[in-house]
């Protein structure tokens, strides 16, 4: 039973990462074609985080019929944990501060919660 919950939660995070990959591809295409400044794309990246977790939270709400909001938030937090871990291992965080990381976690948790709310 426990393995089933873990597997379903990981599946929601994987779905969120599929949405993230597609969104990052579209964002990079838009940056290239429209010649946007890379410095101004921070808000777009945060939007990608939110939309990805929105999709993961939506799937979590469908997977877990009870306590959908909790599972949506956990799905968003799992997405942020994986993002933080991979960024730390690859050196992508650089000089990110604790408040910046907390904002990312809040965005991901809010996206997961919103997605589960609409499921």
Buried (B, 14 or more C-beta within 10 A) or exposed (E): EEEEEEEBBEBBBBBBBEBBEBBBEEBEEEBEEEEEEEEEBEEBEBBBBBBBBBBBBBBBBBBBEEEBBBBBBBBBBBBBEBBBEEBEEEEEBEEBEEEEBEBBBEBBBBBBBBBBBEB
